[in-house]
C-alpha cells in the first residue's frame, strides 16, 4: 500500500470547500504587471532592452511634444497680461526655445532687432477664448514700428473667411491722444476689428516691437507701457 506524504496531503482542501480555478482566476492590474515582468524575464535580455527602448521613445517624444506645444517655457518677463521674451531670438537661447521656434516655423526677432510680447490671458487672468470679445487698448513702448497679430493653439477654422491676422502701426486708427483700441472678436466690429481664428477655443496675441530700446531691458517696462486686454463678453 502507497502511503501519502504528510506535507503534500496537508495542502489539500478540506472536503466541501470550493477550490480556486487557476484558469478563471481574475487578473488584477498588479497581476498584469507581474505577468509582463515574468514573461520578460523568461524571454531574456533582448526583450527587456527592446521594452526599455520603446518606453524611452514614448516618454521622450511625449515630453518633447508637451514642452513645445504652447509658448516658450523659459526666459519670460511678465508685464501685466503680457510676457516679454527678450532672449527668444538670441544665439544663446535654450534648446526648448529653439524647438518652439522650429515647430512654429517662425523666425524670431534677434536681440538687436526688436522685442516679442505674447498674451494668452486677459488682465484678470482668464484664458483668451476665441468665442469672446476683447478690447486691446492703450499704447505700446517706443518703437520704430510694431505689429499686433492673433493666433490660435490649433488650425484655423477653414469655414471662417480669412480677412486679416493682425494690424501694423502704420494702418491702425488712433484716437486724438495717439492711443488706440483694437477689438478682437468672432463677429464684425466697428473700427480696428481683428477677427478670431475660430468660433471658440484658446488663442494667443503677439505684439512685436521693431527697433525698440525696450529690447535692451524688458524688465524695466511697467504695466502702463503695454496695452490692456479687457474682456467685453462671450458668445452664448
C-alpha positions in Angstrom: 0.0 0.0 0.0 1.3 3.5 -1.0 1.5 6.0 1.9 0.6 9.6 1.3 3.1 12.3 2.0 2.2 14.4 5.0 3.4 17.7 3.6 1.6 17.2 0.3 -1.7 16.0 1.8 -1.7 18.8 4.3 -2.2 21.3 1.5 -5.2 19.5 0.1 -8.5 21.4 0.6 -11.0 20.1 3.1 -14.0 18.2 1.8 -16.8 20.5 0.6 -14.6 23.6 0.4 -14.5 25.3 -3.0 -11.2 25.5 -4.8 -9.9 28.3 -6.9 -9.7 27.6 -10.6 -6.3 28.9 -11.8 -7.7 29.2 -15.3 -10.6 31.5 -14.4 -8.8 33.4 -11.7 -9.4 37.2 -12.1 -6.4 39.2 -13.2 -5.8 42.5 -11.4 -3.8 45.4 -12.8 -0.9 44.5 -10.5 -1.2 40.9 -11.7 -0.9 42.1 -15.3 2.4 43.9 -14.4 3.7 40.8 -12.7 2.8 38.7 -15.8 4.6 41.1 -18.1 7.7 41.1 -15.9 7.6 37.3 -15.6 7.3 37.0 -19.4 10.2 39.4 -20.0 12.4 37.5 -17.6 11.7 34.3 -19.4 12.3 35.9 -22.8 15.7 37.1 -21.9 17.7 40.3 -22.1 16.9 41.3 -25.7 13.2 41.7 -25.0 14.0 43.8 -21.9 16.2 46.0 -24.0 13.5 46.5 -26.6 11.0 47.3 -24.0 13.3 49.9 -22.5 13.9 51.5 -25.9 10.2 51.7 -26.7 9.3 53.1 -23.3 12.1 55.7 -23.5 11.0 56.7 -27.0 7.4 57.2 -26.0 8.3 59.2 -22.9 10.8 61.3 -24.8 8.5 62.1 -27.7 5.6 62.8 -25.3 7.6 65.2 -23.1 9.0 67.0 -26.1 5.6 67.5 -27.6 4.2 68.8 -24.3 7.2 71.2 -23.8 6.9 72.7 -27.3 3.2 72.7 -27.8 2.5 76.1 -26.2 4.7 79.1 -25.8 8.3 79.4 -24.7 8.9 77.6 -21.4 11.7 79.7 -20.0 13.1 83.3 -20.1 9.8 85.3 -20.0 9.4 88.7 -18.3 5.8 89.2 -17.0 4.3 92.7 -17.7 0.6 92.7 -16.8 -1.2 90.3 -19.1 1.8 90.2 -21.5 5.0 88.3 -21.3 8.1 89.7 -23.0 10.7 87.3 -24.5 13.9 89.2 -24.8 16.1 86.1 -25.5 13.8 84.2 -27.9 16.0 85.0 -30.9 19.3 85.1 -29.2 22.1 82.7 -30.2 22.3 81.5 -26.7 18.6 80.6 -26.5 17.9 77.3 -24.6 17.1 74.2 -26.7 13.4 74.3 -25.8 13.0 77.9 -27.1 14.7 76.8 -30.4 12.4 73.8 -30.6 9.3 76.0 -30.2 10.6 78.3 -33.0 11.2 75.3 -35.3 7.8 73.9 -34.5 6.0 77.2 -35.3 8.1 77.8 -38.4 8.8 81.3 -37.2 12.0 83.4 -37.4 12.2 85.2 -34.0 13.5 88.7 -33.5 17.1 88.9 -32.7 18.2 90.8 -29.6 19.1 94.0 -31.6 16.1 93.8 -33.9 13.2 94.1 -31.5 11.1 92.5 -28.8 8.3 90.0 -28.8 5.5 90.1 -26.3 2.7 87.4 -26.1 -0.5 87.2 -24.2 -2.7 84.1 -23.6 -4.8 85.7 -20.8 -6.7 89.0 -20.2 -5.9 91.5 -17.4 -8.0 89.4 -15.0 -6.0 86.2 -15.7 -8.7 84.5 -17.7 -7.6 82.4 -20.8 -8.2 84.2 -24.1 -11.2 82.5 -25.8 -12.0 82.9 -29.5 -15.7 83.0 -28.6 -15.3 86.2 -26.5 -14.8 89.8 -27.5 -11.8 91.7 -26.2 -10.6 95.3 -26.2 -6.9 95.7 -26.6 -6.4 99.4 -25.8 -3.7 101.9 -24.8 -0.2 102.4 -26.2 3.0 100.5 -26.8 6.5 101.1 -25.7 8.6 103.4 -28.0 9.4 101.6 -31.2 10.1 102.4 -34.9 7.2 100.1 -35.9 5.1 97.4 -34.3 2.5 94.7 -35.2 -0.3 93.0 -33.3 -1.4 89.6 -34.5 -3.7 86.9 -33.2 -3.1 83.2 -33.4 -4.7 80.1 -32.0 -3.3 76.9 -30.5 -4.5 74.8 -33.4 -5.5 75.1 -37.0 -7.6 78.0 -38.3 -11.3 77.2 -38.9 -11.5 76.7 -42.7 -15.2 77.7 -42.7 -14.4 81.2 -41.5 -13.3 83.7 -44.2 -9.7 84.8 -43.8 -9.8 88.6 -43.6 -6.7 89.6 -41.6 -4.4 88.2 -39.0 -3.2 91.5 -37.4 -2.6 95.2 -37.6 0.5 97.3 -38.1 1.4 100.6 -36.6 1.0 102.3 -40.0 -2.6 101.3 -40.6 -4.1 101.5 -37.2 -6.9 104.0 -36.5 -5.9 106.1 -33.5 -7.6 108.5 -31.1 -6.7 112.2 -30.9 -4.2 111.5 -28.0 -2.4 108.9 -30.1 -3.8 105.9 -28.2 -5.7 103.1 -30.0 -8.4 100.5 -29.4 -8.3 97.1 -31.2 -11.4 94.9 -30.9 -10.7 91.1 -31.1 -14.0 89.4 -31.7 -15.6 86.5 -33.7 -18.1 88.8 -35.4 -17.6 92.1 -37.3 -17.0 95.2 -35.1 -16.6 98.9 -36.0 -13.1 100.4 -36.0 -10.0 98.3 -35.7 -11.5 94.8 -35.8 -9.3 91.8 -35.6 -11.2 88.5 -36.3 -10.8 85.5 -34.1 -9.2 82.5 -35.8 -12.1 80.2 -35.0 -15.5 80.2 -33.4 -14.2 79.1 -30.0 -11.1 77.8 -28.3 -7.9 79.2 -26.8 -6.0 81.9 -28.7 -2.9 84.0 -28.3 -1.9 87.6 -29.0 1.6 88.5 -30.2 2.9 92.1 -30.1 6.2 92.6 -31.9 8.2 95.8 -31.4 10.8 96.6 -34.1 13.9 98.7 -33.3 12.9 99.5 -29.8 15.1 100.5 -26.8 12.9 98.2 -24.6 14.6 95.2 -26.1 17.8 96.0 -24.1 15.9 96.0 -20.7 12.5 94.4 -20.9 12.3 94.2 -17.1 12.1 98.0 -16.9 8.7 98.1 -18.6 5.7 98.6 -16.3 2.1 97.6 -16.8 1.1 101.0 -18.1 3.5 100.7 -21.0 1.7 97.8 -22.7 -1.9 97.6 -24.0 -4.6 96.5 -21.7 -6.7 93.4 -22.5 -10.3 93.6 -21.3 -13.0 91.0 -22.0 -16.3 92.6 -23.1 -18.4 89.5 -23.4 -18.7 86.0 -24.8 -21.0 84.3 -27.3 -23.6 82.1 -25.6 
